[in-house]
Every structure is written in C-alpha cells, then in structure tokens.
C-alpha cells in the first residue's frame, strides 16, 4: 500500500506517542530496566579500564596521547547512542522478514521505515550516552579545550554527523535480509567494525585506510568529526565534508532499505 504524504510534525507527534507507550511498557519491569542500564555502564567502564591498562604500557597511539584517545573514545560512545536507542529494531528485521510478520508494516498509511524503527527504543543506550558524555567532559578538561558556545555547537553538530555513518552501516547491513537468508552475520560484522572507530584513522595503512574511510566509513564515526574540536586550526577537508557525507550515506542506506521493502512487498518473500 502506498503511503500518504506526511509532514515532519505528523511523524514527530506519532513518534512521541509510540515512545511514551514503549517506555511505559519497559518501566513496568523496573528491575530489568535498572539491570540493563547498569550492564551497559559496566560494559563501557570495562572499555575505560582497558584504555588505562593500554596507556600504562604505551605512552601514545599514532601520536595521540591518553586524553586525546579518551576524547575519541567518548566521542564514539555518544555518536553510537542514536543507533543503539532509535535503530535497534534493525536486529529484528531478519526475523520479521523470515517469519512473514513484516507484511503488517506494508499496510499502514505511514512510512514503512519509520513504522518499523519506531517500535523499539533501547533504553540501554541512555547508559552509554551518560558514560560517553562523562568521558568526553573528563578528556576535554584535561586537554584544555576552551569551553565556548561555538565549540559546543560544533560538537553537537559533528556528533550528529558521526551518528549518521553508523546508522547507515546498520541500515544497509539489516536490509541484506531481503536478499540473503541467514544474514545475521552481516549485521554482526558491521557492528563489530564500531570497535575501530575509537582509533585514529592514520594508524591503518594501505587498503584498510581506504576501506575504513570510503567503503565502510568507520573513520567518520569519531575520528574525522572529532578533529573539528581537537585540532581547530588544522582541520582536514574530510572533517568539514563529513556532514555532507553523513547525510549522503544515510540516504543511500535508507534507499537500499526501502528497495528491500519493495521487493518484499511485491514478491511476498
């Protein structure tokens, strides 16, 4: 069924109502909510401890000292939060497609992508967000970056930009289920690539540097956008272009996702 044209305000109101109901449902199991939040914080705390151990043996990585690497780590955590919170239902896409339950999303007068993604809000991502912000603030204070309104505005803009790249990767990986049976491994592989986001791009050489910059743009999840804050006097062109690239990659992933929907809708597979 072809959806009617809807404006942004319509989808914002609809999402607010869906989100409220989803949170009410989750809060009815408060112990599960608290345990999930603690688990996410502890997972990220383990990453923080790993950094401390690593820099106890190495003074720098690729010329980056402890606090710059910690800034990059915190930046990546915050940038990964939107994909964790708002697009976590991508992990369930292959099950809905394989079982045939996905057909229900094709008969509502709203955008299929929005409808599917809005069903799940992963509250664990809020724990990651809190830890990421704390890590960013801690590293920021030790690096000595001036806290100004323009710096905060740039930080927010380029954090949102960085988020688009990981969202795009997970959208594209999830959509492969429309063509590939047992596509879960594609999702797992793409998700694992996020671990490379917390390292400077220049530590990778040759084909891997090209791969992580242009084909699987993990370098844009943290490294290039963060340089706008860390090196304001020497920002590379790729950093300034990251908002454009981010929107482009997200748009491509959305079109690929919707292409899979049309295939499913027409074939019933």
N, C-alpha and C positions, 0 to 999 in steps of 0.2 A: 504494500500500500504506500502510495506516495504521500509524504508528509506535507502538511500545510506550512506556509512560510510563517515563522515565528520570530519575534524580535528578542533582543538580549534581555529585556526586562521580564518577558514572559518566562524565559528559561531560568533567570535568577530567582524569581518568585517560586517557580516549581522546584528548583533545587533546594531552596531553603526549607520548603515543606517536607521534601523527601529526607533531607539531612536531619531535621528535628525528629522525625519518626524513627529514623535509623538509630540516632543517639539515644532516644528513649528506650528503644529495644535493647541496646547494648548496656545501658545503665541499669536495666532490670537485673543484670548479672554483675553486680558491682565487684565481686571478688575476682571474676575473670578480667574485668576492666583494669583493676589495680595490678593484678599479676602481669598482665600484658604490658602495661606501662613500665613496671619495674624490670621486666625481662628485656625490653628494648633499651632502657637506660643502662642496664648491666652489660648488654652486648656492646654498646658504644663505649662504655667505660673500659671494657677489655681492649678495645682498639686504642684508647688513650694510653693505657698501661703499656701496650705494645710499642707505641711511639717512645715512651720514656725509656724502655729497655733498649730499643734500637739506637737512640741517640746517646745512650750510656756507653755504646761501643763505637759509634761513628759520629764525628763532630758535625758532618753535613752530608746531604744527599744532592748531588748535582749542583753544588754550590749554595744550596738552601739550608739555612740553619734550623735549629729546633723550632723556634717560634714561627718562622715563615712556613715550615712544613705543617705545623699545628694549625696555622691560619687556613692553609689549603685543605686540611682535613675537616675543620669545622665548616668551611665554605661548602665542601662537597656534601656534608651531612644535611645542611639546611637546603641545599639545592635538590637533594634527593627526596626531601619530605613531600612535595606535591605528588610525585609518582607513587609514593608509599600511601598517602592519605586518599587521594582522589581517583587514582587509576589502578587500584589494587585488584579490581574485578577482572582485569586482563588475565589474571592467573586462572580464572574460572571459565574463560571464553571457550577453551577447547572442550571442556566437559559439556557445556551447553550446546555446542555445535554437534558433538558426537551423539548426545542423547536425543537431539531433536528439540530440546526445550527452547533453543534460540529463536524458533519460529515466532514465539509470542512477541518478541521485540519488533517484528516486522509489520505488526498490525495495529500499531498505535500512531496517532497523528502528531508524533514528536520525532525529533532526530534520533535515529537508532543508536548512534554512538553515545549521545548524551544519556539516553534512557538506560543503556546497559551500564555505563560507568557510574551513574548517579545512584545505583542500587547499593553500592558498598562504599563506606567511609571507614578507613582503617585508623582507629584511634591510636594504635601503637606509634604511628608516625609522629604524634604530638610529643611523645617522649624523646624521639630522635631530634625533633625540632628544638626542644628545650636544651638538650645536651649540645647540639650544634651551635646554638646561639651563645651558650656559655663558653664553649671552646673558642668561638670567634672573638668574643669580647676579651677573653683571657689573653689570646695571642695578640690581638690588636693593641692592648695596653702595654705589652712588653715590647712590641715592635716600635711603638711610639708614633703611630699614625695619628695625625690631628683629627679630632672628632668635630667635624663641621657638617652643616646641613647638606652642602653639595656632595660630600663624601658618603653620607648616609643614603642620599637619594641614588647615587651611583651604585652603592652596594645593593640596594633593593632591586634596582633595575637589572643588574647583571646576575643577581641570584635568580630572579625570574627567568632571565635568558638562559642560564645554565640548566634550569629545570626542564626547559623545553626539549633539550637534547636527549635526556634520559627518558622522558615521556615518549618521545618519538621512537627511540630504540625499542621500548617495551610495547608500544602500539604495533609496530611493524612485526616484532617477534611473535606477539599474540595472534596477529592476523594470519600467520602462516598456517594456522589450524584449518582454515578454509580450503587449503590445498593439500596439506600434509597430515596424515594420520600419525598420532603419537608425536605431536610437535612440541611436547613439553620440554624436550631437551633444548630446543631453540630458545625458549624463554629462560631456562636456567643458564645457558651460556651467555646470553646477552646481559642477564642480571649480574653474573659474576664479573663482567667487564667493569662494573662500577668500582671494583676494588683498585683499578688502575687510575681512577680519577683523582686520587689523593696524592699523586706523584707528579712532579714537573714533567712536561712533555719532552724536554730535551734529554732526559735520561734514556729514552728509547731511540734507537738508531735505525737507519735504513728503512726497510719496508714496514716495520712496526710503527715508526713515527708517522708515516703516510697513512697507514691503516687507522691508527687511533686519532688522526686529525680529520680525515676527509671521508673515509668509508664507514668506520664505526667511531663517531666523533666523541670519544671519551675525554679527549683533551679539552673539550669545550664544556664539560660538566663542572669543572672547577678551575683548571689551570689558566686558560686564556681569559675568561671573565674576571678572575681574581687579580690579574695583573693590572687592571684598571685601578685597583685600590692599592696594591702593594708597590707598584712602580709607576706612579702618576706622571713622572717626567720621561718615561721611556716605554710607552705602551705600544706594543706591536699592532700592525694593521688588523691581524686576525682577531685581536681582542675587541677592537672597535666594531668590527663586522659581525661579531658573534650574535647580536640581537637579530640581524637580518638572517643569518644562517639558522638561528634557532627557530624563527618563525617558518622559514622555508622547510626545514627538516620536519617540524611538527605537521605542517600542511601536507607534505609528502606521505607521512605515516598515516594521517587521517584519510587521505585519498586511497591509500593502499588498504586500510581497514574497511572502508566503505565499499571498495571494489570486491572484497571478500563477501561482504553482506549481500551485494547484488548477485554474486554467484550463488550464494546460499539460497537467496530468495527465489531465484529463477529455477534452480535445479532441485531444491529440496534436499540437498546432500548434507 
